[in-house]
């Protein structure tokens, strides 16, 4: 039987031609929601880009659907959970734009260094202003990469030929992997202070939003140049506008914006600012590669082969899913906790999951993957899921292992996440109790709190009144505390305190906490 594939958005001719060799292809550009429901019923596969909304209703109506393909990296427009429940495989093309974005980053660096855009504009205006456009060389300059995922690594590889020194900030890349790329791992503040060029390659999350703000911009040299081809909300726009207006940066190039396609009008008036309309992945080669990658994946599924880039997994049995689902949630929350609790100087090399209790009677591969999803989604430019998380961990040079142990009688099943870095190791223990995910251990300290909401986690030296001091400070700024948990080993020794808070804490509040004589660190974690 010839398989029928519905294509709802523009796909390269090479991709369509490959599909037509073995399938009936129906091209229906940008259908309305009603039209999509009308035509999807007898299709075996659906191919989309970003405009088509693949809802649970669409998936249910497509009773013959086996696979949905997205010609690009994200899958935000596809109800992946509904597809998984129905046994429909979702595939995408996560590496298709890597080279294009890396090259665009370098192109922007060169344009900033040599005033290419200003020179072109003045020449077209009939003005010869050679002396006013003195440039600089990239040779022997320091490039700082904020994020060393696929795109960051591709930039690092390509600037070798330019003979630049490369620094990178990425807590979840092993030093051995960085060494292979000839990259030196450093803390964020050190990178900002030392780099001549800073290029952002981080995801958009609560942790990274406005990660380059007034404080970070002040750390940069006046001769530094900032490039962002990743996510628009990584930079605090008003702080950037002020820095450029006051001449505290030599230049900035932006390809992404917080509210695309809208542009802050104040940006347009800034000097030394180069803007492009999200062109990072806009090359003929990247678009063709995206089409070919996703078409090959769709054909793999239709012909019974495992696809190279699956986004989801086929549904577990009802019984297995019912048992494992709470542990998948717990492990993911533990991963998020570890990622947000990590210090800047850490460079992760190993991740070990230890299982105890009845969970050891089941296949825990997906649970370990869920911990990786929580950990890596805090730092990865690309969507992380249960399928690709182990692959992405290997790409970052992380060694992942599982250990099973017998449980103490009558204790709840425990998950222990151990992370090993160049500076030591940390432990996080979790358990399911009363139907909720609990964290019960941080390093050598035992405590118990539900792993959800806003958490203030501090490390301290035990002194009388520390809990009262923390409560007084939060009360002064109007922040309500929902619970307090303290873990310690001995009186007067070191300890950990976790407070549930109802409101976000500003950097200024955290700075005030750090002035308390017994506080060694303070982190806000959102789960």
C-alpha positions as CSV (number, residue, x, y, z in Angstrom):
1,X,0.0,0.0,0.0
2,X,1.3,3.5,-0.9
3,X,1.6,5.7,2.1
4,X,0.0,9.2,2.0
5,X,1.9,12.2,3.3
6,X,0.4,15.6,3.9
7,X,2.7,18.6,3.6
8,X,1.2,21.8,5.0
9,X,4.1,24.2,4.6
10,X,6.8,25.0,2.1
11,X,9.4,22.3,1.9
12,X,12.5,22.2,-0.3
13,X,12.1,20.5,-3.7
14,X,14.7,18.0,-2.7
15,X,12.7,16.9,0.3
16,X,9.4,16.6,-1.8
17,X,11.2,14.7,-4.5
18,X,12.6,12.2,-1.9
19,X,9.1,11.7,-0.5
20,X,7.5,11.2,-4.0
21,X,9.8,8.2,-4.7
22,X,7.8,6.0,-2.3
23,X,4.8,8.0,-1.1
24,X,1.8,9.9,-2.3
25,X,2.4,13.5,-1.5
26,X,-0.4,16.0,-0.9
27,X,0.7,19.6,-0.6
28,X,-1.9,21.8,1.1
29,X,-0.1,25.1,2.1
30,X,-1.1,26.7,5.4
31,X,-4.5,25.1,5.8
32,X,-7.0,26.6,8.3
33,X,-7.8,24.5,11.4
34,X,-11.0,23.3,9.8
35,X,-9.3,22.4,6.5
36,X,-6.6,20.4,8.3
37,X,-9.2,18.4,10.1
38,X,-11.0,17.8,6.8
39,X,-7.9,16.4,5.0
40,X,-5.9,14.6,7.7
41,X,-8.2,11.6,8.0
42,X,-6.6,9.3,5.4
43,X,-3.0,10.5,5.8
44,X,-0.2,8.2,7.2
45,X,2.2,11.1,7.9
46,X,2.1,14.9,8.4
47,X,5.0,17.2,7.6
48,X,4.9,20.8,9.0
49,X,7.2,23.7,9.9
50,X,6.2,26.2,12.5
51,X,2.9,27.7,11.4
52,X,0.7,24.5,11.4
53,X,-0.8,23.7,14.9
54,X,-0.9,20.0,15.3
55,X,-3.4,19.7,18.2
56,X,-4.8,16.7,20.0
57,X,-7.9,17.0,17.9
58,X,-5.8,16.9,14.7
59,X,-4.0,13.8,15.9
60,X,-7.3,12.1,16.9
61,X,-8.9,12.9,13.5
62,X,-5.9,11.5,11.7
63,X,-6.8,7.9,12.5
64,X,-4.1,6.5,10.1
65,X,-1.3,8.8,11.3
66,X,1.9,7.0,12.1
67,X,4.4,9.9,12.2
68,X,4.4,13.8,12.4
69,X,7.6,15.5,11.2
70,X,8.7,19.1,11.9
71,X,11.2,20.5,9.4
72,X,13.2,22.4,12.0
73,X,14.4,22.2,15.6
74,X,11.5,23.1,17.8
75,X,8.2,21.2,18.2
76,X,6.2,23.8,20.2
77,X,3.4,23.7,17.6
78,X,2.9,19.9,18.1
79,X,1.1,18.3,21.0
80,X,3.8,15.8,21.6
81,X,2.1,14.3,24.7
82,X,-1.1,13.6,22.7
83,X,1.0,12.1,19.9
84,X,2.8,9.8,22.4
85,X,-0.5,8.6,23.9
86,X,-1.7,7.7,20.5
87,X,1.5,5.9,19.5
88,X,2.4,8.5,16.9
89,X,6.1,9.2,16.5
90,X,7.2,12.8,16.3
91,X,10.5,13.6,14.5
92,X,12.4,16.8,13.7
93,X,15.6,18.1,12.3
94,X,17.6,19.3,15.3
95,X,21.0,19.8,13.6
96,X,19.9,21.3,10.3
97,X,20.6,25.0,11.3
98,X,23.8,24.4,13.3
99,X,26.3,25.4,10.6
100,X,24.1,28.3,9.4
101,X,23.8,29.9,12.8
102,X,27.5,29.4,13.5
103,X,28.4,31.1,10.3
104,X,26.0,33.9,10.9
105,X,27.6,34.5,14.3
106,X,31.0,34.7,12.7
107,X,29.7,37.0,9.9
108,X,28.3,39.4,12.5
109,X,31.7,39.4,14.3
110,X,33.5,40.3,11.1
111,X,31.0,43.0,10.3
112,X,31.5,44.5,13.7
113,X,35.2,44.3,13.5
114,X,35.5,45.9,10.0
115,X,32.5,48.2,9.9
116,X,31.2,46.4,6.8
117,X,27.6,47.7,7.1
118,X,28.7,51.4,7.7
119,X,31.1,51.2,4.8
120,X,28.5,49.8,2.4
121,X,26.0,52.5,3.5
122,X,28.5,55.3,3.0
123,X,29.6,54.1,-0.4
124,X,26.1,53.8,-1.6
125,X,25.6,57.4,-0.4
126,X,28.6,58.5,-2.5
127,X,30.8,59.1,0.5
128,X,34.4,57.8,0.6
129,X,35.3,57.7,4.3
130,X,38.2,55.3,4.6
131,X,39.9,56.9,7.6
132,X,36.7,57.0,9.7
133,X,36.2,53.2,9.4
134,X,39.4,51.9,10.9
135,X,38.7,48.3,11.9
136,X,40.2,45.6,14.1
137,X,41.4,42.0,13.5
138,X,39.9,38.9,14.9
139,X,43.4,37.3,15.0
140,X,44.7,36.8,18.6
141,X,41.5,38.2,20.1
142,X,39.5,36.4,22.8
143,X,36.1,35.0,22.0
144,X,33.8,34.1,24.9
145,X,31.0,31.6,24.2
146,X,28.1,31.6,26.7
147,X,27.0,28.0,26.0
148,X,28.9,25.2,24.4
149,X,26.1,23.1,22.8
150,X,26.0,22.2,19.1
151,X,26.0,25.8,17.8
152,X,28.6,27.1,20.4
153,X,30.8,24.1,19.6
154,X,30.5,24.8,15.8
155,X,31.5,28.4,16.3
156,X,34.5,27.3,18.4
157,X,35.6,24.9,15.7
158,X,35.3,27.5,12.9
159,X,37.2,30.3,14.7
160,X,40.3,28.0,15.0
161,X,41.2,29.1,11.5
162,X,40.9,32.7,12.6
163,X,43.4,32.0,15.4
164,X,41.3,33.3,18.2
165,X,41.6,32.2,21.8
166,X,38.2,30.7,22.9
167,X,36.8,30.8,26.4
168,X,33.4,29.2,27.3
169,X,31.0,29.3,30.1
170,X,28.9,26.1,30.3
171,X,28.6,24.3,33.7
172,X,27.4,21.1,32.0
173,X,30.3,20.4,29.6
174,X,33.1,18.1,30.6
175,X,36.6,19.6,30.6
176,X,37.7,16.8,28.3
177,X,35.1,17.8,25.7
178,X,36.1,21.4,25.9
179,X,39.8,20.4,25.5
180,X,38.8,18.6,22.3
181,X,37.5,21.9,20.9
182,X,40.5,23.8,22.1
183,X,38.3,25.8,24.5
184,X,39.0,26.9,28.0
185,X,36.1,26.6,30.5
186,X,35.7,29.6,32.9
187,X,33.1,31.2,35.0
188,X,30.7,33.7,33.5
189,X,32.1,36.8,35.2
190,X,35.7,35.9,34.1
191,X,34.5,35.3,30.5
192,X,32.7,38.7,30.4
193,X,35.7,40.5,31.8
194,X,38.3,38.9,29.5
195,X,36.6,38.4,26.1
196,X,36.9,40.8,23.2
197,X,33.9,39.2,21.6
198,X,31.0,37.6,23.6
199,X,28.6,35.3,21.7
200,X,25.5,34.0,23.4
201,X,24.4,30.4,22.8
202,X,22.0,29.7,25.7
203,X,18.3,28.7,25.9
204,X,15.5,30.9,27.1
205,X,14.4,29.9,30.6
206,X,13.7,31.5,34.0
207,X,17.4,31.1,34.8
208,X,18.8,32.7,31.6
209,X,16.2,35.4,31.0
210,X,18.1,38.8,31.1
211,X,21.3,36.9,32.1
212,X,23.2,39.8,30.4
213,X,22.0,42.8,32.4
214,X,23.5,46.0,33.7
215,X,25.9,44.2,36.1
216,X,27.2,41.9,33.3
217,X,27.5,44.6,30.8
218,X,29.5,46.6,33.3
219,X,32.0,43.7,33.5
220,X,32.8,43.9,29.8
221,X,35.6,45.9,28.4
222,X,34.7,49.1,26.6
223,X,36.4,47.5,23.5
224,X,34.2,44.4,23.8
225,X,31.5,43.4,21.2
226,X,28.4,41.4,22.0
227,X,26.6,39.0,19.6
228,X,23.3,37.3,20.1
229,X,22.0,34.7,17.6
230,X,20.3,32.5,20.3
231,X,17.3,33.9,22.1
232,X,16.1,37.5,22.3
233,X,15.4,37.6,26.0
234,X,18.9,36.6,27.1
235,X,19.8,40.4,27.1
236,X,18.1,43.0,29.2
237,X,17.3,45.5,26.4
238,X,17.1,48.7,28.4
239,X,20.5,47.9,30.0
240,X,22.0,47.3,26.6
241,X,20.5,50.5,25.2
242,X,22.1,52.4,28.1
243,X,25.5,50.8,27.6
244,X,25.5,51.5,23.9
245,X,24.2,55.0,24.3
246,X,26.9,55.8,26.8
247,X,29.6,54.2,24.7
248,X,30.5,51.5,27.2
249,X,30.5,48.8,24.4
250,X,32.4,48.9,21.1
251,X,29.5,47.2,19.4
252,X,26.6,44.8,19.5
253,X,25.0,42.6,16.8
254,X,21.5,41.1,17.3
255,X,19.7,38.5,15.2
256,X,17.0,37.7,17.8
257,X,14.6,39.8,19.8
258,X,12.2,39.3,22.8
259,X,9.0,40.0,20.9
260,X,9.6,39.2,17.2
261,X,8.9,40.7,14.8
262,X,8.5,43.8,16.9
263,X,11.7,45.8,17.6
264,X,12.2,48.2,20.5
265,X,12.3,51.6,18.8
266,X,15.0,52.7,21.3
267,X,17.3,50.1,19.9
268,X,17.1,51.6,16.4
269,X,18.6,54.8,17.8
270,X,21.6,53.1,19.4
271,X,25.1,53.7,17.9
272,X,27.4,50.7,17.0
273,X,24.4,48.3,16.8
274,X,24.0,45.9,13.9
275,X,20.5,44.3,13.5
276,X,19.4,41.4,11.3
277,X,15.9,39.9,11.1
278,X,16.5,36.4,12.6
279,X,18.5,35.2,9.7
280,X,20.5,32.6,11.6
281,X,19.0,29.6,10.0
282,X,18.0,31.3,6.8
283,X,20.3,29.7,4.3
284,X,19.4,27.6,1.3
285,X,21.5,24.7,2.6
286,X,20.0,24.8,6.1
287,X,16.4,24.8,4.7
288,X,17.2,21.9,2.4
289,X,19.0,20.0,5.1
290,X,16.0,20.5,7.4
291,X,13.7,19.1,4.8
292,X,15.9,16.1,3.9
293,X,16.5,15.3,7.6
294,X,12.9,15.2,8.5
295,X,11.8,13.4,5.3
296,X,14.4,10.7,5.9
297,X,13.1,10.4,9.5
298,X,9.5,10.2,8.3
299,X,10.4,7.5,5.8
300,X,12.3,5.6,8.4
301,X,9.1,5.4,10.6
302,X,6.8,4.6,7.7
303,X,9.2,1.7,6.6
304,X,9.6,0.3,10.1
305,X,13.1,1.6,10.9
306,X,14.0,3.6,14.0
307,X,14.4,7.3,13.1
308,X,17.6,9.1,13.8
309,X,16.0,12.1,15.5
310,X,12.8,11.0,17.4
311,X,11.3,13.6,19.7
312,X,9.0,11.3,21.7
313,X,8.9,7.7,22.7
314,X,6.1,5.2,22.0
315,X,3.8,4.9,24.9
316,X,4.6,2.5,27.8
317,X,2.0,-0.1,28.8
318,X,-0.7,1.3,31.0
319,X,0.7,-0.4,34.1
320,X,4.3,0.6,33.5
321,X,3.4,4.2,32.7
322,X,1.2,4.4,35.8
323,X,4.2,3.3,38.0
324,X,7.0,5.2,36.3
325,X,5.3,8.5,35.7
326,X,5.7,9.9,39.2
327,X,9.4,9.0,39.1
328,X,9.9,10.6,35.8
329,X,8.5,13.8,37.3
330,X,10.6,13.5,40.4
331,X,13.8,12.8,38.4
332,X,13.2,15.8,36.1
333,X,12.7,18.1,39.1
334,X,15.9,16.8,40.7
335,X,17.7,17.6,37.5
336,X,16.3,21.1,37.4
337,X,17.3,21.6,41.0
338,X,20.9,20.5,40.4
339,X,21.2,22.7,37.4
340,X,20.0,25.8,39.2
341,X,22.0,24.9,42.3
342,X,25.3,24.5,40.4
343,X,28.1,27.0,40.9
344,X,29.4,28.9,37.9
345,X,32.9,27.3,38.3
346,X,31.5,23.7,38.1
347,X,32.1,21.7,34.9
348,X,30.1,18.5,35.0
349,X,31.9,15.3,34.1
350,X,29.7,12.5,35.5
351,X,26.1,11.9,36.4
352,X,25.1,8.9,38.5
353,X,21.6,7.8,39.4
354,X,21.2,5.4,42.3
355,X,17.9,3.6,42.7
356,X,16.6,1.9,45.8
357,X,13.3,0.1,46.6
358,X,10.6,-1.2,44.4
359,X,11.6,1.1,41.5
360,X,14.6,-1.2,41.0
361,X,12.2,-3.9,39.7
362,X,11.5,-1.7,36.7
363,X,13.5,-0.4,33.7
364,X,14.8,2.9,35.0
365,X,16.4,4.0,31.7
366,X,13.7,6.6,31.1
367,X,13.9,7.9,34.7
368,X,17.6,8.6,34.3
369,X,16.8,10.3,31.0
370,X,14.3,12.4,32.8
371,X,17.0,13.6,35.2
372,X,19.1,14.6,32.2
373,X,16.1,16.4,30.7
374,X,15.8,18.5,33.8
375,X,19.6,19.1,34.0
376,X,20.3,19.9,30.3
377,X,17.1,21.9,29.5
378,X,18.5,24.6,31.8
379,X,21.5,25.1,29.5
380,X,20.7,23.6,26.0
381,X,19.7,25.8,23.1
382,X,17.7,22.9,21.6
383,X,14.6,21.2,23.1
384,X,15.6,18.4,25.4
385,X,13.4,15.3,25.7
386,X,13.5,11.7,27.0
387,X,14.8,10.5,23.7
388,X,17.6,13.0,22.9
389,X,18.8,13.7,26.4
390,X,21.2,10.8,26.6
391,X,22.6,11.7,23.1
392,X,23.1,15.4,24.2
393,X,24.8,14.3,27.4
394,X,27.3,12.2,25.3
395,X,27.9,15.2,23.0
396,X,28.8,17.2,26.1
397,X,31.3,14.6,27.2
398,X,29.2,13.5,30.3
399,X,29.5,10.0,31.6
400,X,26.0,8.7,32.8
401,X,25.6,5.6,34.9
402,X,23.0,3.8,37.0
403,X,23.4,2.0,40.3
404,X,20.8,-0.2,42.0
405,X,20.8,-0.9,45.8
406,X,18.6,-2.6,48.3
407,X,16.3,-0.3,50.2
408,X,16.0,0.0,54.0
409,X,12.9,-1.8,55.3
410,X,9.8,0.4,55.3
411,X,11.5,3.4,53.7
412,X,10.1,5.0,50.5
413,X,11.8,4.2,47.2
414,X,14.8,6.6,46.9
415,X,16.5,8.2,43.9
416,X,19.9,9.7,44.4
417,X,21.4,12.0,41.8
418,X,25.2,12.3,42.1
419,X,27.0,14.9,40.0
420,X,30.7,15.0,39.7
421,X,32.6,18.1,38.5
422,X,36.1,19.3,38.3
423,X,35.7,20.8,41.8
424,X,34.0,17.9,43.6
425,X,30.7,16.1,43.8
426,X,27.2,16.9,45.0
427,X,24.3,14.6,46.0
428,X,20.6,15.1,45.8
429,X,18.1,12.6,47.2
430,X,14.5,12.3,46.2
431,X,11.5,10.2,47.1
432,X,7.8,9.8,46.3
433,X,5.8,10.3,49.5
434,X,2.1,10.7,49.8
435,X,1.8,11.0,46.0
436,X,4.2,14.0,45.8
437,X,7.9,14.4,44.8
438,X,10.1,15.2,47.8
439,X,13.7,16.1,48.1
440,X,15.1,14.4,51.2
441,X,18.8,14.9,50.9
442,X,21.3,17.7,49.8
443,X,24.9,16.5,50.0
444,X,25.3,15.0,53.5
445,X,22.3,16.8,55.0
446,X,18.9,15.1,55.4
447,X,15.8,17.2,55.2
448,X,12.3,16.9,53.6
449,X,10.4,19.2,51.4
450,X,8.1,19.0,48.3
451,X,10.1,19.7,45.1
452,X,7.9,22.4,43.7
453,X,7.5,26.2,43.7
454,X,10.1,28.8,44.6
455,X,12.8,27.7,46.9
456,X,15.5,29.7,48.7
457,X,18.4,27.4,49.3
458,X,21.3,28.6,51.5
459,X,24.5,27.0,52.7
460,X,25.7,28.3,56.1
461,X,27.6,27.8,59.3
462,X,25.3,27.0,62.2
463,X,24.9,29.9,64.6
464,X,22.0,30.8,66.9
465,X,19.5,33.1,65.3
466,X,20.2,32.3,61.6
467,X,16.7,31.3,60.9
468,X,15.3,34.4,62.6
469,X,17.7,36.6,60.7
470,X,16.6,35.1,57.4
471,X,12.9,35.5,58.3
472,X,13.4,39.1,59.4
473,X,15.0,40.0,56.1
474,X,12.3,38.4,54.0
475,X,9.6,40.0,56.2
476,X,11.2,43.4,55.6
477,X,10.8,43.0,51.9
478,X,7.3,41.5,52.1
479,X,8.2,38.0,51.1
480,X,6.1,35.3,52.7
481,X,7.7,32.0,53.9
482,X,5.6,28.8,53.4
483,X,8.0,26.4,55.1
484,X,11.6,26.1,56.5
485,X,13.8,23.0,56.5
486,X,17.3,22.8,57.9
487,X,19.8,20.1,57.6
488,X,23.0,19.9,59.7
489,X,25.4,17.3,61.0
490,X,26.6,18.9,64.2
491,X,26.0,22.0,66.3
492,X,28.1,24.9,65.1
493,X,29.0,23.0,61.9
494,X,28.0,23.6,58.3
495,X,24.4,23.2,57.2
496,X,21.8,23.7,54.5
497,X,18.5,25.7,54.9
498,X,15.6,25.5,52.4
499,X,12.8,28.0,52.6
500,X,9.6,27.9,50.5
501,X,8.9,31.5,49.4
502,X,5.7,32.9,47.7
503,X,7.4,35.7,45.8
504,X,10.6,36.0,43.6
505,X,13.7,37.4,45.2
506,X,15.7,40.1,43.6
507,X,19.5,40.0,43.2
508,X,19.6,42.9,45.8
509,X,17.9,40.7,48.4
510,X,20.3,37.8,47.7
511,X,23.2,40.2,48.0
512,X,21.9,41.3,51.5
513,X,21.7,37.7,52.5
514,X,25.4,37.2,51.5
515,X,26.4,39.9,54.0
516,X,25.2,37.8,56.9
517,X,28.3,36.4,58.6
518,X,27.2,32.8,58.6
519,X,25.8,32.6,55.0
520,X,28.1,31.0,52.5
521,X,25.8,30.8,49.5
522,X,22.2,31.6,48.6
523,X,20.3,30.4,45.5
524,X,16.7,30.8,44.3
525,X,15.4,27.7,42.6
526,X,12.2,27.4,40.7
527,X,10.6,24.0,40.3
